């Protein structure tokens, strides 16, 4: 097996493979990336059993073949080499067909690396379906929806059915929902016109983080949900992921039908105030207080041995005074993905669900359960 490739182009693809691969054990086949050279193309594959990745780039193939190499070491070698054409040559050591050596060297430099490779026979089957019932969605829209929900995914592995983002088709809407039991993020977009029904799915955040990072801002992404798998395709990239099994909670029961009170504030005022108040917030509890009164929102940290912080910002509110305690992270994280200049908080009582949304209302909102006041 022998081919030459552009160093920078290969680095870009191997970097994505590194994100997929979770094992760092040089003796494990799951630490390796698969390289198949044929028809002046190198097909690159990586997997951690849950998430699969495949891409290809043009190369100059002198001798076709397939092998796997330890991904981290391969990436380290590529990073150390200068830009330009690199030669990859796999040969057997003399009198030892089991010991396969890969030589990596620049075409026009006197630099040479040698590393052992592992047979492709041990590499897992990378499930990437070209025949699944794909439908297309705008890349920019799906990326925005992922960003609006992924931070609310539960990290509690005992409640595995909340360890991913829930995908569902509702009419022409694509709904993405995430919850950790204390807050709920919902993004809805009318982007499924003409798309056939597909089963609901709980999608692992790892694959969605990779889509969020690498999918283009323009154009479409092809998406398919079938059996126990979800597939994404864009450009030369193909991804597949095992779905999380289990029954996602009935999130619609959590959404308040009607809330009696609301107040509006400037997003920039809230962001800046939180940056200051959070300096004195207890890191373990994360508790802050919203003291809401007519025309003023007073944000305070919980009193501690280190002291406290207190700031007032203007708000639009015309009802009785109210104090609500929040985990500050549950306010900060949705703020990062809300694009509007103003934010509305809707509530009924100090210990019932609070809705946080853009003003004017859009296709995204965040529901937060308040904390006990201490």
C-alpha positions as CSV (number, residue, x, y, z in Angstrom):
1,X,0.0,0.0,0.0
2,X,1.5,3.3,-1.1
3,X,0.1,6.8,-1.7
4,X,1.0,10.4,-1.4
5,X,-1.2,13.1,0.1
6,X,-1.4,16.7,1.0
7,X,-0.4,17.1,4.6
8,X,-2.8,19.9,5.5
9,X,-5.8,18.1,3.9
10,X,-5.1,14.9,5.8
11,X,-4.7,16.8,9.1
12,X,-8.2,18.3,8.7
13,X,-9.8,14.9,8.4
14,X,-7.7,13.1,11.0
15,X,-8.6,15.8,13.5
16,X,-12.3,14.9,13.1
17,X,-11.4,11.2,13.5
18,X,-9.7,12.0,16.8
19,X,-12.9,13.6,18.1
20,X,-14.7,10.3,17.4
21,X,-12.2,8.0,18.9
22,X,-12.5,7.7,22.6
23,X,-9.8,5.0,23.3
24,X,-6.2,6.1,23.8
25,X,-4.8,2.6,24.2
26,X,-2.2,2.0,21.4
27,X,-3.0,-1.7,21.6
28,X,-6.7,-1.3,20.9
29,X,-8.1,-1.3,17.4
30,X,-10.6,1.3,18.6
31,X,-7.7,3.7,19.0
32,X,-6.9,3.4,15.3
33,X,-8.1,5.1,12.2
34,X,-8.8,3.1,9.0
35,X,-7.2,4.1,5.7
36,X,-8.2,2.6,2.4
37,X,-6.4,3.7,-0.7
38,X,-8.1,3.1,-4.0
39,X,-8.9,5.0,-7.3
40,X,-6.7,7.9,-6.2
41,X,-8.8,8.4,-3.1
42,X,-8.2,7.6,0.6
43,X,-11.2,6.6,2.5
44,X,-10.9,7.4,6.2
45,X,-13.0,5.7,8.9
46,X,-13.2,6.0,12.7
47,X,-15.5,4.6,15.3
48,X,-16.0,4.3,19.1
49,X,-18.9,1.8,18.5
50,X,-21.5,4.4,19.3
51,X,-20.5,7.1,16.7
52,X,-19.1,6.3,13.2
53,X,-17.3,8.6,10.8
54,X,-16.3,8.2,7.2
55,X,-14.8,10.7,4.7
56,X,-12.5,10.7,1.7
57,X,-9.9,13.0,0.1
58,X,-8.1,12.8,-3.2
59,X,-4.6,11.3,-3.1
60,X,-2.1,9.9,-5.6
61,X,-2.3,6.1,-5.2
62,X,0.7,4.0,-6.4
63,X,-0.4,0.8,-4.7
64,X,-3.9,0.2,-3.4
65,X,-4.5,-1.3,0.0
66,X,-6.1,-0.9,3.4
67,X,-4.7,-0.7,6.9
68,X,-5.3,1.0,10.3
69,X,-2.8,3.2,12.3
70,X,-2.9,4.5,15.8
71,X,-4.7,7.8,15.3
72,X,-3.1,10.0,18.0
73,X,0.5,9.0,16.9
74,X,-0.4,9.5,13.2
75,X,-1.8,13.0,14.0
76,X,1.3,13.8,16.0
77,X,3.5,12.9,13.1
78,X,1.5,14.9,10.7
79,X,1.6,18.0,12.9
80,X,5.4,17.8,13.2
81,X,5.9,17.7,9.4
82,X,6.0,20.8,7.1
83,X,3.1,21.5,4.7
84,X,3.4,19.7,1.3
85,X,3.2,16.3,-0.2
86,X,3.7,13.3,2.2
87,X,4.3,9.7,1.2
88,X,2.6,6.9,3.1
89,X,4.2,3.4,2.4
90,X,3.2,0.2,4.1
91,X,5.5,-2.8,4.0
92,X,6.1,-6.1,5.9
93,X,9.2,-6.5,7.9
94,X,11.6,-9.1,6.5
95,X,10.7,-12.6,7.6
96,X,7.7,-11.4,9.6
97,X,4.4,-11.0,7.8
98,X,2.6,-10.2,11.0
99,X,4.7,-7.0,11.7
100,X,3.5,-4.4,9.3
101,X,5.5,-1.2,9.2
102,X,4.2,2.1,7.8
103,X,6.8,4.7,6.6
104,X,5.7,8.3,6.6
105,X,7.9,10.9,5.0
106,X,7.8,14.2,3.1
107,X,8.4,13.8,-0.6
108,X,11.1,16.5,-0.8
109,X,12.6,16.4,2.8
110,X,15.0,14.0,4.5
111,X,12.6,13.2,7.3
112,X,11.2,9.7,8.0
113,X,8.9,8.2,10.5
114,X,8.1,4.5,10.9
115,X,5.2,3.1,13.0
116,X,3.5,-0.2,13.2
117,X,0.0,-0.7,11.8
118,X,-2.8,-3.1,12.7
119,X,-4.8,-5.3,10.2
120,X,-8.1,-3.9,9.0
121,X,-9.6,-7.4,9.7
122,X,-9.9,-6.4,13.4
123,X,-11.5,-3.0,12.7
124,X,-15.2,-2.8,13.6
125,X,-17.8,-2.5,10.9
126,X,-18.5,1.3,10.5
127,X,-22.3,1.6,9.9
128,X,-22.9,4.3,7.4
129,X,-26.0,3.8,5.3
130,X,-26.4,5.3,1.8
131,X,-29.8,3.7,1.4
132,X,-31.5,5.1,4.4
133,X,-34.5,7.4,3.8
134,X,-32.6,10.7,4.0
135,X,-34.3,14.1,4.1
136,X,-32.6,17.5,3.9
137,X,-32.7,20.3,6.4
138,X,-31.0,23.7,6.3
139,X,-27.6,23.3,7.9
140,X,-27.7,26.7,9.6
141,X,-31.1,25.9,11.1
142,X,-30.3,22.5,12.5
143,X,-27.0,23.8,14.0
144,X,-28.8,26.6,15.7
145,X,-31.4,24.1,17.1
146,X,-28.6,21.9,18.5
147,X,-26.9,24.8,20.1
148,X,-30.2,25.9,21.7
149,X,-30.7,22.5,23.4
150,X,-27.5,20.5,23.9
151,X,-26.4,22.3,27.1
152,X,-29.6,21.1,28.8
153,X,-28.9,17.3,28.3
154,X,-28.7,15.4,31.6
155,X,-25.3,14.0,32.6
156,X,-26.9,11.5,35.1
157,X,-26.2,8.1,33.5
158,X,-28.8,6.4,35.7
159,X,-31.4,8.4,33.8
160,X,-29.9,7.4,30.4
161,X,-33.1,8.2,28.5
162,X,-32.3,11.9,29.2
163,X,-28.7,11.7,28.1
164,X,-29.5,12.9,24.6
165,X,-31.6,15.3,22.6
166,X,-35.0,14.2,21.6
167,X,-35.9,14.5,17.9
168,X,-39.5,14.4,16.7
169,X,-41.6,15.4,13.7
170,X,-44.7,17.4,14.5
171,X,-46.5,18.3,11.3
172,X,-43.9,20.3,9.3
173,X,-42.0,21.1,12.5
174,X,-38.7,19.5,13.6
175,X,-38.7,19.6,17.4
176,X,-35.5,19.2,19.4
177,X,-35.9,18.8,23.2
178,X,-33.4,18.4,26.0
179,X,-33.9,18.1,29.8
180,X,-32.0,17.2,32.9
181,X,-35.0,17.2,35.1
182,X,-34.5,20.7,36.5
183,X,-34.7,22.6,33.2
184,X,-36.0,22.0,29.7
185,X,-34.9,23.5,26.4
186,X,-37.2,23.3,23.3
187,X,-36.4,24.4,19.7
188,X,-39.0,24.1,17.0
189,X,-38.5,24.9,13.3
190,X,-40.8,24.5,10.4
191,X,-38.3,22.9,8.1
192,X,-39.9,19.5,7.3
193,X,-42.2,20.5,4.4
194,X,-42.7,17.4,2.2
195,X,-40.7,15.1,4.5
196,X,-42.2,11.7,5.3
197,X,-42.8,10.7,8.9
198,X,-39.9,9.2,10.8
199,X,-39.7,7.7,14.3
200,X,-38.9,9.8,17.4
201,X,-35.3,9.4,18.5
202,X,-33.0,10.3,21.4
203,X,-29.7,11.3,19.8
204,X,-26.4,11.1,21.6
205,X,-24.8,14.6,22.2
206,X,-21.4,13.5,21.0
207,X,-22.5,13.1,17.4
208,X,-24.5,16.4,17.7
209,X,-21.5,18.3,19.0
210,X,-19.5,17.1,16.0
211,X,-22.2,18.2,13.6
212,X,-22.4,21.5,15.4
213,X,-18.7,22.1,15.0
214,X,-18.1,20.8,11.5
215,X,-21.3,21.2,9.5
216,X,-21.3,24.3,7.1
217,X,-23.2,27.4,7.8
218,X,-24.7,27.4,4.3
219,X,-26.4,24.6,2.3
220,X,-28.2,21.5,3.6
221,X,-27.5,18.5,5.8
222,X,-29.0,15.1,4.9
223,X,-30.5,13.4,7.9
224,X,-32.0,9.9,8.4
225,X,-33.5,8.2,11.4
226,X,-34.1,4.5,11.0
227,X,-34.2,1.5,13.3
228,X,-31.7,2.2,16.1
229,X,-29.5,4.5,14.1
230,X,-29.3,8.2,13.0
231,X,-27.2,9.2,10.0
232,X,-25.9,12.6,8.8
233,X,-24.3,13.5,5.5
234,X,-22.8,16.7,4.2
235,X,-20.0,17.4,1.8
236,X,-17.6,14.4,1.8
237,X,-18.6,13.5,5.4
238,X,-20.8,10.7,6.6
239,X,-21.7,10.1,10.2
240,X,-23.7,7.5,12.0
241,X,-24.7,7.0,15.6
242,X,-26.5,4.5,17.7
243,X,-29.6,6.0,19.2
244,X,-30.1,6.1,23.0
245,X,-32.8,3.6,24.0
246,X,-35.6,4.3,26.4
247,X,-38.7,6.5,26.7
248,X,-38.0,10.2,26.7
249,X,-40.1,12.0,29.3
250,X,-43.4,13.5,28.2
251,X,-42.0,17.0,28.0
252,X,-45.3,18.7,27.0
253,X,-46.6,18.0,30.5
254,X,-43.9,20.3,31.9
255,X,-44.8,23.3,29.7
256,X,-47.0,25.7,31.6
257,X,-50.3,26.3,29.9
258,X,-50.6,29.8,31.3
259,X,-48.5,32.0,33.5
260,X,-49.9,34.9,35.3
261,X,-46.9,37.3,35.5
262,X,-44.0,38.3,33.3
263,X,-41.1,40.8,33.2
264,X,-38.9,42.0,30.4
265,X,-35.2,43.0,30.5
266,X,-32.5,44.0,28.1
267,X,-30.3,40.9,27.4
268,X,-27.1,43.0,27.6
269,X,-28.1,44.3,31.0
270,X,-28.7,40.8,32.3
271,X,-25.5,39.3,30.8
272,X,-23.3,42.0,32.3
273,X,-24.9,41.9,35.7
274,X,-24.5,38.1,35.9
275,X,-20.8,38.4,35.0
276,X,-20.4,40.5,38.1
277,X,-22.7,38.8,40.5
278,X,-21.4,35.3,39.6
279,X,-18.0,36.3,41.0
280,X,-19.5,35.9,44.5
281,X,-21.8,32.9,43.8
282,X,-21.2,29.7,45.7
283,X,-19.8,27.3,43.1
284,X,-21.4,24.3,44.7
285,X,-25.0,25.5,44.8
286,X,-24.8,28.1,42.1
287,X,-27.7,29.9,43.7
288,X,-28.7,33.5,42.8
289,X,-31.8,35.5,43.6
290,X,-34.0,37.5,41.3
291,X,-35.7,40.2,43.4
292,X,-38.5,41.4,41.1
293,X,-40.3,44.7,41.8
294,X,-41.9,47.4,39.6
295,X,-39.4,48.7,37.2
296,X,-36.4,47.0,38.9
297,X,-34.7,43.6,38.8
298,X,-32.3,43.2,41.7
299,X,-29.9,40.2,41.3
300,X,-28.0,39.0,44.4
301,X,-25.7,36.2,45.2
302,X,-26.3,33.9,48.2
303,X,-24.6,35.2,51.3
304,X,-21.4,33.3,52.1
305,X,-18.2,33.5,54.1
306,X,-16.6,35.2,51.1
307,X,-19.3,37.9,50.9
308,X,-22.0,38.7,48.4
309,X,-22.8,40.7,45.3
310,X,-25.8,42.8,44.4
311,X,-26.9,44.6,41.3
312,X,-30.0,46.3,40.0
313,X,-31.1,46.6,36.4
314,X,-34.2,48.1,34.9
315,X,-37.1,45.8,33.9
316,X,-40.7,46.1,32.7
317,X,-42.8,44.6,35.5
318,X,-46.1,45.9,37.1
319,X,-47.2,43.4,39.7
320,X,-46.4,42.5,43.4
321,X,-42.8,42.0,44.5
322,X,-41.4,38.5,44.0
323,X,-38.2,36.7,44.9
324,X,-37.2,33.6,42.9
325,X,-34.0,31.6,43.4
326,X,-32.2,30.1,40.3
327,X,-29.1,28.1,39.5
328,X,-27.1,30.8,37.7
329,X,-25.9,28.3,35.1
330,X,-29.5,27.7,34.1
331,X,-29.8,31.4,33.2
332,X,-26.4,31.9,31.7
333,X,-26.5,29.0,29.2
334,X,-29.7,29.8,27.4
335,X,-28.6,33.5,27.3
336,X,-25.7,32.4,25.0
337,X,-28.1,31.1,22.3
338,X,-30.9,33.7,22.5
339,X,-30.4,36.1,19.6
340,X,-32.9,38.8,20.6
341,X,-32.0,42.0,22.4
342,X,-34.7,41.5,25.0
343,X,-35.6,38.6,27.2
344,X,-39.0,37.8,28.8
345,X,-39.4,35.7,32.0
346,X,-42.9,34.3,32.6
347,X,-44.0,32.8,36.0
348,X,-46.9,32.2,38.4
349,X,-45.3,31.4,41.8
350,X,-41.8,31.5,43.2
351,X,-41.5,27.7,43.2
352,X,-43.2,26.8,40.0
353,X,-41.7,26.5,36.5
354,X,-40.4,29.8,35.0
355,X,-40.3,30.3,31.2
356,X,-37.4,32.2,29.7
357,X,-37.7,33.2,26.1
358,X,-36.7,35.8,23.5
359,X,-38.8,38.9,23.1
360,X,-40.7,38.9,20.9
361,X,-41.5,35.2,21.2
362,X,-40.0,32.8,18.7
363,X,-39.5,29.1,18.1
364,X,-37.3,28.6,21.2
365,X,-37.9,28.7,24.9
366,X,-36.3,27.5,28.1
367,X,-38.1,26.3,31.2
368,X,-36.4,26.4,34.6
369,X,-37.5,25.0,37.9
370,X,-36.5,27.5,40.7
371,X,-34.3,26.5,43.6
372,X,-35.3,26.5,47.3
373,X,-34.6,29.9,48.9
374,X,-32.0,29.6,51.7
